[in-house]
Amino acid sequence: MDRNSIIGIILIVAILFGYQYFTMPSAAERAVAQHQQDSIAELAIQVQARHADSALAQQHKQVLDSAALSAPADTLNTQATKDSAVASHLASRFGIFSPAAAGENQVITIANKNIQVAINSFGARPNVIRLRDYKTYHGRQPLLLAVPDSGAYEFNFFLGNLKLSTKDFNFTPQRIDSTGVRLTAPTTDPAKYLAITYKLDSGSWFMDVSAELVGLPEIDPRNVMFHWNLTGFHNEKHLPTEDGKCTVYYKYLNDDRNYLSESKDDEKTLEAKTNWVAFKQDFFTVALVKADGFASNGSSISITTLPDDTLYTKRYDAKLFFGTEPGDHATMAMRMYLGPNQYNTLRQTEIPDFMRIIDLGWGVFGWMNRFLVIPIFNFLNQFNLSYGIIILVLTVVIKMLLLPIAYRNQKSSIRMRALKPEITAITAKYGPEDAMKKQQATMDLYRKAGVSPVAGCVPMLLQMPVLYAMFRFFPSSIELRQQPFLWADDLSSYDSIMQLPFTIPAYGSHVSLFTLLMAASTIIYTLVNSKQMPQQQGMPNMKVMMYLFPVMMLFFMNSLPAGLSYYYFLANIISILQMTVITKWFLDEDKLRLQLLDNMKKPRKKSKWQQRMEEIQKQQQGSAKKRR
């Protein structure tokens, strides 16, 4: 690649990014768009609430109708006798909580700057949970973490022989303020009641939840079970990718975080006190947190796949016990995290291991993301740049940090290639039957010249943690969610320039341009790199594998995030430029060869590895003589 080609590539990239920068919407345009989205979201909340109100009212009517029908027909001649029969049935069904079975459902909405929650008095359950700053990919609808009829939400407990559930009670709501509400289920004794309180933190993603048993020592709070069965919405562009990241995470108080299967149905009986349980979706999480841990006596979690469903992802389920000691005023409290899977947001909660809901890779790979990639990304994000430009700058910074390693790798390759005449002579001297002697002579040549055949591998291995870290970072970055760049409408999902009328196995039915560019740049990088690398003797299939790899990546990455393919494309282009510049202006092959020839004139001690190879050769030669 000559100087004109390098300048041409730089100019093309500059034009593309300049166009992206100058066509970004202004602050006023973004404000108008946000106002429109909020208006649509408010309307959606009202529709969902009305739907919940209607559904719960129908459920309540069925309870009362069943009570009336259970009484003898001849006693229902008057409304009074009918009411008496209903009251008798409710008393036998709900005990002292029979007053809580009557009344009309009300919907109370509480909100802070991040979350809006619609709570129904019937069941005291949050039927609609909306994240105000986010929307779905399809149709750009308000993003809801919970919707009416998505599953069970209840506190179960025993009152004598009666098994009761809050889902059957109609609570009396009392608003605390715009961010909180207290709902009370009355009994036949005004001094005895069950109260459930919801309170949103003013500026965070948490909602405090507490259930209080007041004046009810006959109810053992250790046997009160909270049950939440929640069905996750399909909010993202690509359902298979989204579904593959949905599961239940959990953490015991004295152990690392763990999780259920992401690919099949799974369940777990919790065996120790559990700090938190998280219903993790792709980019959002509903988590139940208890600082001193949920009790292990019967608590369980499960995940259920929905293979034929295109509207939902998976069904989450948690049955949790609080372990609260009995008393006249027993309180079962927890916190709910209702928010994004954003690394810094989760880390700042100071909940142990909570940020590990995001899979940044294990060991050194996660370390690279936490302490290198994410800090650089967050720093660049402060300048309100397009995320396409941020990824470009991030790539340049990382490649510059790796430049010393790339330089060392390039130098090692050129030094190896400089010995090609000597390697050719050794190959001509020893035939295939003298492979051991040929290898020994080659290693002796390397020892005298002062080069190591593995010297180029070490720098490559040092770069691998960064490459894999990026493979984990981009699919997990909510910052890229629904962020457009050039032809890509969402950097957190695949970009598509063409929808195929058929599906190619292992590839899909769309064509990702960033993946094509990544594969093409990998082929060019392989061509340039192969000219720099010495010829590998006895490895005829290596060249085929080098060119087959980009084709395999073309299939593998077609449905992965556009941001990831874009990063690898940029990394390849920068690597090609680095190799060209280093070779042309910083490393002279002729000078390096003269240095190697000069080294060969000086005596050098054999390494332990070379000594070991000679011992193996002597042993093999001795064995061959005995066989003769």
C-alpha positions, 0 to 999 in steps of 0.5 A: 500500500503506497502513500497515496492509498493511505491518504485516500483512505484517510480522506474517505473516512474523514468525509464519512464522519464529517457528514455524520457530525454535521447532520446530527439533530440539534438540541431543540430538535431532540427536545421536540422529539423527546416531548412527542415520545413522552406524550405517546408514553403517557397515553400508553400508560393510560390505556394500559391502566384502563385495561388493567382496571377492566380486567381486575374489575371482571376478576373481582365480579367473578369472586362475588358472583361465585359467592352468591351462587354458592348460597341456597337458591331459596335464600336469595329472594331479597337483596338483603338475603343475597348480600348476607349470603355473599358476606357469609361466603366471603367470611368463610373464604377470607376470614377476617380479611373479608372486608378486603374482598369488596370495593372498586379497583383504583389505579394510582400512578407514581413516578420519578424522573426515571420510572413511572409505575401504575399500581392497582388497588386490587392486588396492590400490584404494579401492573405497568412499569415504564422506563421513561427515557427508553422505547422499544425498537419496533414502533418506538413504543414506551418501554414497559418492564411489566404489563397487565396480565403478564403473570402473578404478583402476590404475597401468600400467607396462612391465617389459621387453615386459610391460605390467602393471597394479596391478589384477591384483596382490594386495598384502600390506597393512600397517596404519600406523594407523587413518588409513593403510595400506601395500600391497606387491606382492612379486616373486621378489626380496625386495629388489624390490617395488611399494608403494602407501601411503594416508594420510588427513590427521587433520582434513582432506579429503585423502588422500596417495597414493604409489606406490614402485618399490623396487629396480626400475630396469628400470621407467621411472617416467616411463612409469608411468600412473595411470588412474582411471575413476570413475562419479558417483552421483546423490546429489541431489534433481533429476538434471537439475540435478545432472547439469548441474554435473558435469564435469572441472575442471583447472588448468595450473601457469601458467594459469587453471583450465579445465573440460570441457563440462558438457552433452556428451561431451568430452575433452582431452589435457593440453598442459602440466604440470597442477597438479590435475584434479578430478572435480566433482559438484554438491556434491562433488569427487574431485580429484588434486593434484600440487604440481609438476604431472602431466607432459603427455606423454600425460596426458588427461582426459574426461567421458562423459554417461549420458543414460538412466541414473537411478542415475549422473550422468557418467563421469569419466576421467583418465590421468596421468603423474608424470614421475618420474626413474628410480632405485632408489627412484622415488616417484610421489606425489599428494594426493586431495581427497575432499570437499565443494564448500564455498567456504571449505574449498576456499580454505583448501587454498591450492591455486591456483584450487581454490575456482574449482571452484565457479562463482560467476560471472565478473568483477564477479559472482564478486567480489560473491559472494566479497567481499560475499555469502559473508562475510555468509552465513558470519557469519550462519551462526555463530549456528546459525540456520535457513537460512531465517532466515539468507536473510531476514537476508542479504536485509535486509542486502543491501537495506539496503546497496543502499538509497542506490541504491534511494533515488536511483532512486526520486527520479529516477523521481518527478522524471521523473513530476513533469514529466508535464504538460510532457511531455503538452504537448510531445506535443500540440504535435508530431505523429508527423511531427515526432518529431525536434522532439518529441525535441529539445523533450523533451530541452530540457525535461529540460536546463532542469529539471535531470533526466536520462532515464538517471539512473534506469538507472544505479542499476538497473545498479548493482544488477544485479551483486548480482542475478546474483551471488545467481543463482550463489550459491544453486545453489552453496551446499552449506550449503543442501543438504538444509536444510528450511524451511517446506514446502521439504525441501531449500533447495538444490533445488526445493520442491514442493507438488503433483506433477502427473499430467503434464509441462508443457513448460519447466515440469515436473511439479511446482509450486514454491510459492516460485517462485509467490510469487516470480512473484506478488511480482514482479507486485505490485512491477511494479504499484507500480513502474509507478505511480512511473515516468513514462509512456513515450511511444511504447512501447506494448509495454513494459507487456506486457513488464513483466507477461510477465517474471514469467510467464517467470520462473515457468517458468524458476525452477520447478526451480531451488533453493527458496533462490533463489526464496525470496530473490527473493521476500523481495527483492521484498517488501522493495523494495515496502516500501522504495518505499512508505516512501520515497514516503510519508515521504521524497520529496514529489512536489509539492516536487520539482516546485516545485524543477524549475519553479524550475530551469527559470527558471535558464539552463543550458548544453546538454550535449554529448549535447544538442548532438550531438542538435541537430546530427543534427536539423539534418543530417536537416532539411537532407537532407529539404529537398534531397530536396524 
